[in-house]
Amino acid sequence: MTQALANLPAVDALLCSDEGGLLIARYGRAPVTRTLQALLAEVRRQVMQDAAAVPGATDLLSEAAVMLAEADQPSLREVLNMTGTVIHTNLGRAVLPESAITSLARVAAGASNLEYDLSRGQRGDRDVHVESLLQEITGAEAATIVNNNAAAVLLTLNTLALGQGVIVSRGELVEIGGSFRMPEIMQRAGCRLVEVGATNRTHARDYEQAIDPTTALVMKVHTSNYRITGFTAMVEETELARIARSHQVPFVNDLGSGTLTDLRRFGLPHEPTVQEALAQGADLVLFSGDKLLGGPQAGLIVGRRELVDLIKSNPMKRAMRVDKLTLAAMFEVLKLYRDPESLTEHLPTLKMLARPPAEIKAVAQALLLPLGAHLQGKATAALIPVDSQIGSGALPTTTLPGFGVALTPMGRGDRPLQALVRAFRALPMPVLGRVHDGSLILDCRTLSDAGVFLDQLTNLKLS
Ligand SMILES: *Cc1c(COP(=O)(O)O)cnc(C)c1O
């Protein structure tokens, strides 16, 4: 064995070979050296323990090339979202419009006037880059922006209700994505949650009775990811605003997804808009940047000037401020809302949500034959009608009719299906569908063109 190991090429010899030179040119000397050392140590172990054959220089170098290529792949990669959930939190939520991508790339590449007032030649405020558009679109007196809507809620509560009571209906104590729970956020923000009403019914008198001198806020939280149906009652926003005003406390509406345009114009169901929430008397409205709005991850706070100014002067704002890339992208996204008619043309999220079923069907049809041929003998492919979801807590009970391809393995049991799911996930651009009733369903609503999918089909390896 020791004799066999004597034939193992040395690291230096491998580094000096032509192949080794190419790897060094591509990945750098240190990573190639480290990889070869690790590989040779593993080979030695296998030879000693399992009496494995000693590989030659060519095999070692090609193995090293595979290892280096793998280590070089970014962990955060593009995938094809064919799950049927358009705004998928695990898959990065909104897809940015072209103009936003161009703008953030430009700002990323050099210095910018992020916090510099070019007209006065002095230090400026980074929020101004989106505030005037938010004022223009929503009609709000003032606006500010933080990292996400969870931060918007936390910062608002901590600013306006530290050590005081916040009144919320029991029907609205939401948990979003497992880690964001309204009662826990309240606690962390340093406020006292005052629950009123019952899970299914809350009345105006419940709020009235709960308000006392320690009350700082009346809050409404959009029940993003569920609906309470049946014997229910809730207090209208206008009524909540009236109650809050009569006791001189602000009324804050956390809209969650929120949208800046009436979705009915695109044939979608109505989702409360930020403008409506303001018109109903909210002093502040909080909403996400990357849900229905279709922009980068952010939390937007719009409403009364004096409250926004208080929030902006909270030292915690500094810890939640957005970066220049977010501001650059957000500006371009907000700009699109100046002309709501053309939103579905330019804003990918709304384009996908409003996509005509016939167009989705055409994409599914284009996949059908190539998929059937490629999976021949292993799985069948069928065009099926599907119901897509909006996702991220917008219109949770609404589904959008579309089309997809159902892939059903020939083999019995769960294993062939799992193998199919894994094979699609292992593609250069991983394809993520959803498993339903023994099939892998690939929803075509979010596949802009069939080419991207078909181009990598030759890489699909089904054992
Ligand atoms: C999604 C959501 C949040 C959190 O927003 P993020 O942008 O994900 O941080 C807060 N409140 C409600 C009601 C939501 O739907």
Ligand as a Chemical Component Dictionary entry (heavy atoms), coordinates in Angstrom:
data_LIG
# 
_chem_comp.id                   LIG 
_chem_comp.type                 NON-POLYMER 
_chem_comp.pdbx_formal_charge   0 
_chem_comp.three_letter_code    LIG 
# 
loop_
_chem_comp_atom.comp_id 
_chem_comp_atom.atom_id 
_chem_comp_atom.alt_atom_id 
_chem_comp_atom.type_symbol 
_chem_comp_atom.charge 
_chem_comp_atom.model_Cartn_x 
_chem_comp_atom.model_Cartn_y 
_chem_comp_atom.model_Cartn_z 
_chem_comp_atom.pdbx_ordinal 
LIG C1 C1 C 0 -45.864 40.554 5.472 1  
LIG C2 C2 C 0 -46.400 41.319 6.604 2  
LIG C3 C3 C 0 -45.534 41.950 7.510 3  
LIG C4 C4 C 0 -44.047 41.828 7.387 4  
LIG O1 O1 O 0 -43.612 42.414 6.217 5  
LIG P1 P1 P 0 -42.135 42.066 5.648 6  
LIG O2 O2 O 0 -41.959 43.048 4.542 7  
LIG O3 O3 O 0 -42.177 40.652 5.237 8  
LIG O4 O4 O 0 -41.190 42.287 6.766 9  
LIG C5 C5 C 0 -46.087 42.655 8.551 10 
LIG N1 N1 N 0 -47.425 42.740 8.705 11 
LIG C6 C6 C 0 -48.286 42.145 7.852 12 
LIG C7 C7 C 0 -49.750 42.273 8.105 13 
LIG C8 C8 C 0 -47.804 41.419 6.771 14 
LIG O5 O5 O 0 -48.632 40.831 5.921 15 
# 
loop_
_chem_comp_bond.comp_id 
_chem_comp_bond.atom_id_1 
_chem_comp_bond.atom_id_2 
_chem_comp_bond.value_order 
_chem_comp_bond.pdbx_ordinal 
LIG C1 C2 SING 1  
LIG C2 C3 SING 2  
LIG C2 C8 DOUB 3  
LIG C3 C4 SING 4  
LIG C3 C5 DOUB 5  
LIG C4 O1 SING 6  
LIG O1 P1 SING 7  
LIG P1 O2 DOUB 8  
LIG P1 O3 SING 9  
LIG P1 O4 SING 10 
LIG C5 N1 SING 11 
LIG N1 C6 DOUB 12 
LIG C6 C7 SING 13 
LIG C6 C8 SING 14 
LIG C8 O5 SING 15 
# 
